[in-house]
Amino acid sequence: MDSKLLEFFSYSTQVKQDWALLVQEQPCRYLNRKCVKVRKSAPQIAIGSCTVKHSTKEQGIVICPHRMLQGRKIFIDCIHLLSLHEPGNELHVISEISIPGGSVDYFVVSVKKGKVKDFVGVEVQTMDTTGTIWGERQAFLASQGVLSFDAAFKRKSFGINWKMTAKTALMQLHHKIDTFEHLGKHLVLVMQDCLLDYMKTAFSFDKVESAKIGHSMHFHVYALERGEDQSFYIDLKERMSTDRTGLAYCLGLQGNAQVALHEIVAKMEAKLSDSTLLKF
């Protein structure tokens, strides 16, 4: 069977695994915990789909944002944007801090003696799907002898929602970038190269250029590569940047959101712990 499921519970489907055990344990190696991508109708069952193949693209398409956490690489690739970071400071990764315009997925934070010295925001955007991947999941397990073939899990088609994914990502960035630019900080969007390709065709990217440290809005674009052992890994392919004016130009919108620096810092310091420490 030519499965469209390329990564399942953070393992390549091209590599032999004990799939029955993985379905039982439902692991996510990127979160170091049980997979949190569950069925709405049965929340005790994790779907486990990380990466798929779709007819419009030969490459694998990442559909779970946690898959981009492999090796914590996306955070390490942001350290150069911490202009106030100094040797000896600790580096922490803190999730879900709210600011005007919404919540930011992660912050890479430079900390000295429990106090925040600098930070960079990191948003992760992977592709949304239309339809359901459940049929592909079940069909793959049947092909591996974990389940018997049955009409109850007949394969149904699914699609990639390019337009909504791209527009939603850019709109969310637009709502938040004013705050970062006002504070003199950086916001990074982490995404796959196929999403950037779509954005360039659907939106005005004339004012988004090669990465410059002085810009507030950065795009870190990753390719999904396949290793000699047939497992997958992410590789930083391209860096681009712009400012809030350039981002507004993409959408033809304007906005303004300002907040005192100490309000964001206080939220970060309240979350600092050994578990947020970025370990190499």
C-alpha positions in Angstrom: 0.0 0.0 0.0 1.2 3.5 -0.9 0.6 5.2 2.4 0.2 9.0 2.5 1.2 8.9 6.2 5.0 9.6 6.3 5.5 10.1 10.0 3.4 8.4 12.7 3.9 9.0 16.4 7.2 10.8 15.4 8.6 7.8 13.6 9.1 7.4 9.8 6.6 4.9 8.3 9.4 4.0 5.9 11.3 2.3 8.7 10.2 -0.9 10.4 8.8 -0.3 13.9 6.7 -2.2 16.4 3.6 -0.2 15.4 1.3 -2.1 17.7 3.4 -1.0 20.7 3.6 2.6 19.4 -0.2 2.7 19.0 -0.5 1.5 22.6 2.0 3.9 24.1 1.1 6.9 21.7 4.5 8.7 22.1 5.7 12.0 20.8 9.5 12.2 20.8 9.3 15.9 20.1 7.3 16.7 23.3 8.9 13.9 25.3 5.4 12.8 26.3 2.2 11.2 25.0 0.9 12.6 21.7 -1.6 15.4 22.4 -3.2 15.2 18.9 -6.3 13.3 19.9 -9.7 12.5 18.3 -12.5 14.8 19.4 -14.9 11.9 19.6 -12.4 9.7 21.6 -9.9 11.9 23.4 -8.1 8.9 24.9 -7.0 7.9 21.4 -4.1 9.9 19.8 -4.1 10.3 16.1 -0.3 10.4 15.9 0.0 11.9 12.4 3.0 14.2 12.0 3.7 14.3 8.3 1.8 13.4 5.2 2.3 13.1 1.4 -0.3 14.9 -0.8 -0.9 14.7 -4.5 0.0 18.4 -5.0 3.4 18.0 -3.5 6.1 15.3 -3.8 7.7 16.3 -0.5 6.4 15.5 2.9 4.1 18.1 4.4 4.2 18.7 8.2 0.7 18.9 9.7 1.6 18.9 13.4 3.4 22.0 14.9 5.1 19.8 17.6 7.0 18.0 14.9 9.0 21.2 14.3 10.5 20.8 17.8 12.9 18.1 16.7 16.2 18.6 18.5 15.0 22.1 19.7 16.7 23.3 16.6 14.2 26.1 15.9 15.0 27.7 19.2 18.8 27.4 18.8 18.4 29.1 15.4 16.9 32.1 17.1 19.7 32.8 19.6 21.5 35.3 17.4 18.4 37.5 17.6 19.0 37.9 21.4 21.0 41.1 21.1 21.3 41.6 24.9 22.3 38.0 25.6 25.7 37.5 27.2 27.9 34.5 28.0 27.0 33.1 31.3 23.3 33.8 31.0 20.9 30.9 31.0 18.6 30.2 28.0 15.0 29.2 28.6 12.2 28.3 26.3 8.8 29.4 27.7 5.5 28.6 26.0 2.2 30.4 25.7 2.7 34.0 26.9 -0.2 36.4 26.1 0.4 39.8 24.6 -1.8 42.3 22.8 -3.0 40.6 19.7 -3.0 37.1 21.1 -0.7 34.4 22.6 2.8 33.7 21.4 3.7 30.0 21.0 7.2 30.2 22.5 9.7 32.7 23.8 13.5 32.1 23.8 14.6 34.0 26.9 18.0 35.1 28.1 18.0 35.0 31.9 20.6 36.1 34.5 20.0 35.4 38.2 16.3 34.7 37.6 15.8 38.0 35.7 14.9 38.3 32.0 17.5 40.2 30.1 16.2 39.6 26.5 13.7 37.5 24.6 12.6 36.6 21.1 9.1 35.4 20.2 8.7 32.2 18.2 5.5 31.2 16.3 5.2 27.8 14.7 2.9 27.3 11.7 2.4 24.0 10.0 -0.2 23.0 7.5 -3.9 22.6 8.3 -5.8 19.8 6.6 -9.3 19.5 5.2 -11.2 16.3 5.7 -9.7 13.7 8.0 -6.4 11.8 8.2 -8.0 9.1 10.3 -8.7 6.8 7.3 -5.1 7.0 6.2 -3.9 6.2 9.8 -6.2 3.1 10.0 -5.3 1.9 6.6 -1.6 2.2 7.3 -2.0 0.1 10.5 -4.0 -2.5 8.6 -1.1 -2.7 6.1 1.2 -3.4 9.0 -1.0 -6.2 10.4 -1.9 -4.1 13.5 -5.6 -3.9 12.4 -7.7 -6.0 10.0 -9.0 -4.4 6.8 -12.5 -3.4 7.4 -15.1 -1.1 5.8 -15.4 0.7 9.1 -12.2 2.6 8.4 -12.5 3.0 4.7 -9.9 5.5 3.4 -11.3 9.0 2.8 -9.6 11.8 1.0 -8.0 14.7 2.8 -6.7 18.0 1.5 -4.2 20.7 2.5 -5.8 24.0 3.3 -3.1 26.3 1.8 -5.2 29.5 1.6 -6.6 29.4 5.2 -3.3 28.3 6.8 -1.3 31.1 5.1 -3.8 33.9 5.7 -4.4 32.9 9.3 -0.6 32.9 10.0 0.0 36.3 8.5 -3.0 37.8 10.2 -1.9 36.5 13.6 1.6 38.0 13.0 0.1 41.3 12.0 -1.8 41.4 15.3 1.4 40.9 17.3 4.2 42.5 15.4 3.4 46.1 16.6 4.1 45.0 20.2 7.5 43.5 19.3 8.6 46.4 17.2 7.5 48.9 19.9 9.6 47.0 22.4 12.6 46.6 20.0 12.3 42.8 20.1 12.1 40.2 17.4 9.3 37.8 16.4 10.0 34.7 14.3 7.7 32.6 12.3 8.9 29.1 11.9 7.4 27.3 8.8 8.1 24.8 6.1 9.4 25.8 2.7 6.2 24.7 0.9 4.2 27.2 2.9 6.5 30.1 2.1 6.2 29.1 -1.6 2.5 29.4 -1.4 2.6 32.7 0.5 4.8 34.2 -2.2 2.2 33.4 -4.8 -0.8 34.5 -2.8 0.4 37.6 -1.0 2.6 40.6 -1.7 6.1 39.6 -0.4 7.9 42.5 -2.2 8.9 44.0 1.1 10.1 40.8 2.7 13.8 40.4 2.0 16.9 38.5 3.1 17.2 38.5 6.9 18.4 41.7 8.6 19.0 41.9 12.3 17.4 45.3 12.5 14.0 44.0 11.3 11.4 43.0 13.9 9.7 40.2 11.8 11.7 37.2 10.8 10.8 34.1 8.8 12.8 30.9 9.4 12.0 28.5 6.7 12.8 24.8 7.1 13.0 22.0 4.6 12.0 18.5 5.6 14.8 16.2 4.5 15.1 12.4 4.5 18.3 10.8 5.9 20.1 7.7 4.7 18.2 5.7 7.2 14.9 6.9 5.7 14.0 9.0 8.8 13.2 12.7 8.4 14.8 15.8 9.9 14.3 19.5 9.5 17.0 21.7 8.0 17.0 25.6 8.0 16.8 26.5 4.4 16.1 30.2 4.2 15.9 33.3 6.5 13.9 36.4 5.5 12.7 39.4 7.4 10.7 42.6 7.3 9.1 45.2 9.7 5.5 45.9 10.6 5.1 48.1 7.6 6.3 45.3 5.3 4.0 42.8 7.0 1.0 45.1 6.7 1.9 45.5 3.0 1.5 41.7 2.6 -2.1 41.9 3.7 -3.0 45.5 3.0 -3.8 46.1 6.6 -2.8 48.3 9.5 -2.8 47.9 13.2 -1.4 49.1 16.5 -0.8 47.2 19.8 1.6 48.5 22.5 2.3 47.2 25.9 4.7 48.0 28.7 7.9 45.8 28.6 7.6 45.0 32.3 4.2 43.3 31.8 5.6 40.7 29.4 8.8 40.2 31.4 6.7 39.6 34.6 4.8 36.9 32.9 8.0 35.2 31.7 9.7 35.4 35.1 6.7 33.7 36.7 7.1 30.7 34.4 10.9 30.3 34.7 11.9 26.8 36.0 14.3 23.9 35.4 11.8 22.5 32.9 12.0 25.6 30.7 15.8 25.6 30.6 17.0 25.1 27.0 19.4 22.1 27.2 21.9 21.3 24.5 
